[in-house]
Structures are given as structure tokens and as C-alpha cells.
Amino acid sequence: MNKTEIAIFNKYLEIKQDLINNLKEVWNRQHYYTHKYRGNEYTNINVGVNETSEGNKILLIFVQNNKKWIRDELIFNSKEIIKSDIRSNLSDE
């Protein structure tokens, strides 16, 4: 990985760790967490929270810079993460 890809991955990990550590808060304070993380003129960062038809929440984390990106979609209830789907175009090297 190059420096940009490492920075993207580290930012993603920072955001994910914060959200997982505060999962109950994310459940109750969706507006706060969808606005807490923002990008700048170089980096696109989005955190979104939706609800499934079963009443669980979908937490989306997206970090992009220079056409390189990582995206994670987590499905969780008020107690735990049920599923995580991570996708990216970061190199494995």
C-alpha cells in the first residue's frame, strides 16, 4: 500500500473503532454520528445510519481520497454487530 492508501485505511479504522465503542450512542444519536466525521477538499468521508425492515440499523462508513476508497456496511442492533461487509479498491501489496 502507498501512503494515501495507508492514510485512508487508518482513518477508516479510527472511525470504525469510535463507532463500535459507542454502538449504543450511535443507535440513539444517529444525527450526531452522521455529522461527526466530515471530509475536506482532498478526502471524502461519509458516515450514514439507516434502518432495516427488521428494525436493525445499517451503519455505512466510506472514506475516499485520490480515487482510492474503503467502504464498510455494518448491520447492528442495540447490543451488537450482526454483519459487516467491507469493500475497497486499496491494493493488497
DRENTI-846023 format. One record per atom (N, C-alpha, C): residue number from 0; residue in three letters; chain; atom name; x, y, z. Coordinates in steps of 0.2 Angstrom, whole numbers, plus 5000, padded with zeros to 4 digits. Atoms other than C-alpha are relative to their C-alpha. Example, Ala and Ser with C-alpha at 12.3 -4.5 7.8 and 13.67 -1.06 7.14 Angstrom:
<nodes>
NODE    nr   rest   kette   atom     xx     yy     zz
NODE     0    Ala       A      N   5004   4994   5000
NODE     0    Ala       A     CA   5062   4978   5039
NODE     0    Ala       A      C   5004   5006   5000
NODE     1    Ser       A      N   4996   4994   4999
NODE     1    Ser       A     CA   5068   4995   5036
NODE     1    Ser       A      C   4996   5005   5003
</nodes>
This chain:
<nodes>
NODE    nr   rest   kette   atom     xx     yy     zz
NODE     0    Met       A      N   5004   4994   5000
NODE     0    Met       A     CA   5000   5000   5000
NODE     0    Met       A      C   5004   5006   5000
NODE     1    Asn       A      N   4996   4993   5000
NODE     1    Asn       A     CA   5006   5018   4997
NODE     1    Asn       A      C   4997   5004   5005
NODE     2    Lys       A      N   5002   4996   4994
NODE     2    Lys       A     CA   5004   5032   5009
NODE     2    Lys       A      C   4993   5002   5000
NODE     3    Thr       A      N   5007   4998   5000
NODE     3    Thr       A     CA   4987   5038   5003
NODE     3    Thr       A      C   4996   4994   5002
NODE     4    Glu       A      N   5004   5006   4998
NODE     4    Glu       A     CA   4980   5020   5005
NODE     4    Glu       A      C   5001   4999   5007
NODE     5    Ile       A      N   4999   5001   4993
NODE     5    Ile       A     CA   4988   5019   5022
NODE     5    Ile       A      C   4996   5005   5004
NODE     6    Ala       A      N   5004   4995   4997
NODE     6    Ala       A     CA   4980   5035   5027
NODE     6    Ala       A      C   4993   4999   5000
NODE     7    Ile       A      N   5007   5002   5001
NODE     7    Ile       A     CA   4963   5030   5020
NODE     7    Ile       A      C   4998   4995   5005
NODE     8    Phe       A      N   5001   5005   4995
NODE     8    Phe       A     CA   4964   5014   5030
NODE     8    Phe       A      C   5000   5002   5007
NODE     9    Asn       A      N   5000   4998   4993
NODE     9    Asn       A     CA   4969   5022   5046
NODE     9    Asn       A      C   4995   5004   5002
NODE    10    Lys       A      N   5006   4996   4999
NODE    10    Lys       A     CA   4955   5035   5045
NODE    10    Lys       A      C   4994   4995   5001
NODE    11    Tyr       A      N   5005   5005   4999
NODE    11    Tyr       A     CA   4943   5021   5042
NODE    11    Tyr       A      C   5000   4996   5007
NODE    12    Leu       A      N   5000   5004   4994
NODE    12    Leu       A     CA   4949   5011   5057
NODE    12    Leu       A      C   4999   5005   5006
NODE    13    Glu       A      N   5001   4995   4995
NODE    13    Glu       A     CA   4949   5027   5068
NODE    13    Glu       A      C   4992   5001   5001
NODE    14    Ile       A      N   5008   4999   5000
NODE    14    Ile       A     CA   4930   5030   5063
NODE    14    Ile       A      C   4997   4994   5003
NODE    15    Lys       A      N   5004   5006   4998
NODE    15    Lys       A     CA   4925   5012   5065
NODE    15    Lys       A      C   5001   4998   5007
NODE    16    Gln       A      N   4999   5001   4993
NODE    16    Gln       A     CA   4933   5010   5082
NODE    16    Gln       A      C   4996   5004   5004
NODE    17    Asp       A      N   5005   4996   4996
NODE    17    Asp       A     CA   4924   5025   5088
NODE    17    Asp       A      C   4993   4998   5000
NODE    18    Leu       A      N   5007   5002   5000
NODE    18    Leu       A     CA   4908   5019   5082
NODE    18    Leu       A      C   4998   4994   5003
NODE    19    Ile       A      N   5001   5006   4997
NODE    19    Ile       A     CA   4910   5002   5088
NODE    19    Ile       A      C   5000   5001   5008
NODE    20    Asn       A      N   4999   4999   4993
NODE    20    Asn       A     CA   4915   5008   5105
NODE    20    Asn       A      C   4994   5004   5003
NODE    21    Asn       A      N   5006   4996   4998
NODE    21    Asn       A     CA   4899   5019   5106
NODE    21    Asn       A      C   4994   4998   4996
NODE    22    Leu       A      N   5005   5003   5004
NODE    22    Leu       A     CA   4887   5007   5097
NODE    22    Leu       A      C   4993   5002   5003
NODE    23    Lys       A      N   5006   4998   4998
NODE    23    Lys       A     CA   4873   5011   5109
NODE    23    Lys       A      C   4998   5008   4999
NODE    24    Glu       A      N   5001   4993   5001
NODE    24    Glu       A     CA   4876   5030   5107
NODE    24    Glu       A      C   4998   5001   4993
NODE    25    Val       A      N   5001   4999   5007
NODE    25    Val       A     CA   4876   5028   5088
NODE    25    Val       A      C   4992   4998   4999
NODE    26    Trp       A      N   5007   5002   5000
NODE    26    Trp       A     CA   4859   5019   5090
NODE    26    Trp       A      C   4995   5006   5002
NODE    27    Asn       A      N   5005   4994   4997
NODE    27    Asn       A     CA   4851   5034   5100
NODE    27    Asn       A      C   5002   5007   4997
NODE    28    Arg       A      N   4998   4994   5003
NODE    28    Arg       A     CA   4861   5048   5092
NODE    28    Arg       A      C   5002   5000   4993
NODE    29    Gln       A      N   4998   5001   5007
NODE    29    Gln       A     CA   4861   5045   5074
NODE    29    Gln       A      C   5002   5006   4996
NODE    30    His       A      N   4998   4994   5003
NODE    30    His       A     CA   4861   5063   5068
NODE    30    His       A      C   5007   5003   5002
NODE    31    Tyr       A      N   4994   4998   4997
NODE    31    Tyr       A     CA   4876   5067   5079
NODE    31    Tyr       A      C   5006   4996   4996
NODE    32    Tyr       A      N   4994   5004   5003
NODE    32    Tyr       A     CA   4887   5052   5072
NODE    32    Tyr       A      C   5000   5001   4992
NODE    33    Thr       A      N   4999   4999   5007
NODE    33    Thr       A     CA   4882   5055   5054
NODE    33    Thr       A      C   5003   5007   4998
NODE    34    His       A      N   4997   4994   5001
NODE    34    His       A     CA   4888   5073   5056
NODE    34    His       A      C   5007   5001   5003
NODE    35    Lys       A      N   4994   4999   4996
NODE    35    Lys       A     CA   4903   5070   5067
NODE    35    Lys       A      C   5006   5000   4995
NODE    36    Tyr       A      N   4994   5001   5005
NODE    36    Tyr       A     CA   4915   5064   5053
NODE    36    Tyr       A      C   4999   5003   4993
NODE    37    Arg       A      N   5001   4997   5006
NODE    37    Arg       A     CA   4917   5075   5038
NODE    37    Arg       A      C   5007   5000   4996
NODE    38    Gly       A      N   4994   4999   5004
NODE    38    Gly       A     CA   4930   5076   5024
NODE    38    Gly       A      C   5002   5007   4999
NODE    39    Asn       A      N   4998   4994   5002
NODE    39    Asn       A     CA   4939   5090   5017
NODE    39    Asn       A      C   5001   5001   4992
NODE    40    Glu       A      N   5000   5000   5008
NODE    40    Glu       A     CA   4944   5096   4999
NODE    40    Glu       A      C   5004   4994   4997
NODE    41    Tyr       A      N   4996   5006   5003
NODE    41    Tyr       A     CA   4955   5081   4997
NODE    41    Tyr       A      C   4997   4993   5002
NODE    42    Thr       A      N   5002   5007   4997
NODE    42    Thr       A     CA   4946   5067   5007
NODE    42    Thr       A      C   4992   5000   5001
NODE    43    Asn       A      N   5007   5000   4999
NODE    43    Asn       A     CA   4928   5062   5006
NODE    43    Asn       A      C   4998   4995   5005
NODE    44    Ile       A      N   5002   5005   4994
NODE    44    Ile       A     CA   4921   5054   5022
NODE    44    Ile       A      C   4993   5001   5001
NODE    45    Asn       A      N   5007   5000   4998
NODE    45    Asn       A     CA   4904   5049   5025
NODE    45    Asn       A      C   4998   4994   5005
NODE    46    Val       A      N   5003   5005   4996
NODE    46    Val       A     CA   4895   5040   5039
NODE    46    Val       A      C   4992   5001   5000
NODE    47    Gly       A      N   5007   5000   5001
NODE    47    Gly       A     CA   4877   5035   5037
NODE    47    Gly       A      C   4997   4995   5004
NODE    48    Val       A      N   5004   5004   4996
NODE    48    Val       A     CA   4864   5027   5048
NODE    48    Val       A      C   4993   4999   4997
NODE    49    Asn       A      N   5007   5002   5002
NODE    49    Asn       A     CA   4848   5018   5041
NODE    49    Asn       A      C   4997   4995   5004
NODE    50    Glu       A      N   5003   5005   4996
NODE    50    Glu       A     CA   4836   5006   5047
NODE    50    Glu       A      C   4998   4994   4995
NODE    51    Thr       A      N   5002   5006   5004
NODE    51    Thr       A     CA   4832   4988   5040
NODE    51    Thr       A      C   4993   4999   5001
NODE    52    Ser       A      N   5007   5002   4999
NODE    52    Ser       A     CA   4815   4981   5038
NODE    52    Ser       A      C   4998   4996   5007
NODE    53    Glu       A      N   5001   5004   4993
NODE    53    Glu       A     CA   4818   4970   5054
NODE    53    Glu       A      C   5001   5005   5006
NODE    54    Gly       A      N   4999   4995   4995
NODE    54    Gly       A     CA   4822   4986   5064
NODE    54    Gly       A      C   5007   5001   5003
NODE    55    Asn       A      N   4993   4999   4998
NODE    55    Asn       A     CA   4841   4984   5065
NODE    55    Asn       A      C   5002   5006   4996
NODE    56    Lys       A      N   4997   4995   5003
NODE    56    Lys       A     CA   4852   4998   5060
NODE    56    Lys       A      C   5005   4998   4995
NODE    57    Ile       A      N   4994   5001   5005
NODE    57    Ile       A     CA   4864   4999   5045
NODE    57    Ile       A      C   5004   5006   5001
NODE    58    Leu       A      N   4995   4995   4999
NODE    58    Leu       A     CA   4880   5009   5048
NODE    58    Leu       A      C   5004   5000   4994
NODE    59    Leu       A      N   4996   5000   5006
NODE    59    Leu       A     CA   4889   5014   5032
NODE    59    Leu       A      C   5006   5005   5002
NODE    60    Ile       A      N   4994   4996   5000
NODE    60    Ile       A     CA   4907   5021   5033
NODE    60    Ile       A      C   5003   5000   4993
NODE    61    Phe       A      N   4997   5000   5007
NODE    61    Phe       A     CA   4915   5027   5017
NODE    61    Phe       A      C   5006   5006   5001
NODE    62    Val       A      N   4995   4996   5000
NODE    62    Val       A     CA   4932   5035   5016
NODE    62    Val       A      C   5004   5000   4993
NODE    63    Gln       A      N   4997   5000   5007
NODE    63    Gln       A     CA   4940   5041   4999
NODE    63    Gln       A      C   5005   5005   4999
NODE    64    Asn       A      N   4995   4995   5001
NODE    64    Asn       A     CA   4955   5050   4993
NODE    64    Asn       A      C   5003   4998   4993
NODE    65    Asn       A      N   4996   5001   5007
NODE    65    Asn       A     CA   4963   5051   4975
NODE    65    Asn       A      C   4997   4993   4997
NODE    66    Lys       A      N   5003   5006   5003
NODE    66    Lys       A     CA   4951   5038   4968
NODE    66    Lys       A      C   5001   4993   5004
NODE    67    Lys       A      N   5000   5006   4995
NODE    67    Lys       A     CA   4955   5025   4982
NODE    67    Lys       A      C   4995   5001   5005
NODE    68    Trp       A      N   5005   4999   4995
NODE    68    Trp       A     CA   4942   5021   4994
NODE    68    Trp       A      C   4999   4993   5004
NODE    69    Ile       A      N   5002   5006   4996
NODE    69    Ile       A     CA   4936   5009   5008
NODE    69    Ile       A      C   4993   5001   5002
NODE    70    Arg       A      N   5007   4999   4998
NODE    70    Arg       A     CA   4918   5006   5012
NODE    70    Arg       A      C   4998   4994   5004
NODE    71    Asp       A      N   5002   5005   4996
NODE    71    Asp       A     CA   4910   4996   5026
NODE    71    Asp       A      C   4993   5001   5002
NODE    72    Glu       A      N   5007   5000   4998
NODE    72    Glu       A     CA   4892   4992   5029
NODE    72    Glu       A      C   4999   4995   5006
NODE    73    Leu       A      N   5001   5004   4995
NODE    73    Leu       A     CA   4888   4986   5046
NODE    73    Leu       A      C   4993   5000   5002
NODE    74    Ile       A      N   5007   5001   4998
NODE    74    Ile       A     CA   4871   4979   5052
NODE    74    Ile       A      C   5001   4998   5007
NODE    75    Phe       A      N   4999   5001   4992
NODE    75    Phe       A     CA   4869   4980   5071
NODE    75    Phe       A      C   4993   5002   5003
NODE    76    Asn       A      N   5006   4999   4996
NODE    76    Asn       A     CA   4855   4980   5084
NODE    76    Asn       A      C   5003   5005   5006
NODE    77    Ser       A      N   4998   4996   4995
NODE    77    Ser       A     CA   4856   4990   5100
NODE    77    Ser       A      C   5005   4997   5005
NODE    78    Lys       A      N   4995   5003   4995
NODE    78    Lys       A     CA   4868   4977   5108
NODE    78    Lys       A      C   5006   4998   4996
NODE    79    Glu       A      N   4994   5003   5004
NODE    79    Glu       A     CA   4880   4970   5094
NODE    79    Glu       A      C   4999   5001   4993
NODE    80    Ile       A      N   4999   5000   5008
NODE    80    Ile       A     CA   4886   4970   5076
NODE    80    Ile       A      C   4998   4993   4998
NODE    81    Ile       A      N   5003   5007   5003
NODE    81    Ile       A     CA   4876   4956   5066
NODE    81    Ile       A      C   5004   4998   4994
NODE    82    Lys       A      N   4997   5001   5006
NODE    82    Lys       A     CA   4885   4958   5050
NODE    82    Lys       A      C   5005   5006   4997
NODE    83    Ser       A      N   4995   4994   5003
NODE    83    Ser       A     CA   4900   4968   5041
NODE    83    Ser       A      C   5002   4998   4993
NODE    84    Asp       A      N   4998   5001   5007
NODE    84    Asp       A     CA   4903   4970   5023
NODE    84    Asp       A      C   5005   5005   4998
NODE    85    Ile       A      N   4995   4995   5002
NODE    85    Ile       A     CA   4919   4978   5019
NODE    85    Ile       A      C   5002   4999   4993
NODE    86    Arg       A      N   4998   5000   5007
NODE    86    Arg       A     CA   4924   4983   5001
NODE    86    Arg       A      C   5005   5006   4999
NODE    87    Ser       A      N   4996   4995   5002
NODE    87    Ser       A     CA   4938   4993   4994
NODE    87    Ser       A      C   5004   4999   4994
NODE    88    Asn       A      N   4995   5001   5006
NODE    88    Asn       A     CA   4950   4996   4979
NODE    88    Asn       A      C   5007   5002   5002
NODE    89    Leu       A      N   4993   4999   4998
NODE    89    Leu       A     CA   4965   4998   4990
NODE    89    Leu       A      C   5004   4993   4998
NODE    90    Ser       A      N   4996   5005   5002
NODE    90    Ser       A     CA   4979   4987   4985
NODE    90    Ser       A      C   5002   4995   5006
NODE    91    Asp       A      N   4998   5005   4994
NODE    91    Asp       A     CA   4984   4971   4995
NODE    91    Asp       A      C   5008   5000   5001
NODE    92    Glu       A      N   4993   5000   5000
NODE    92    Glu       A     CA   5003   4974   4992
NODE    92    Glu       A      C   5003   5004   5005
</nodes>
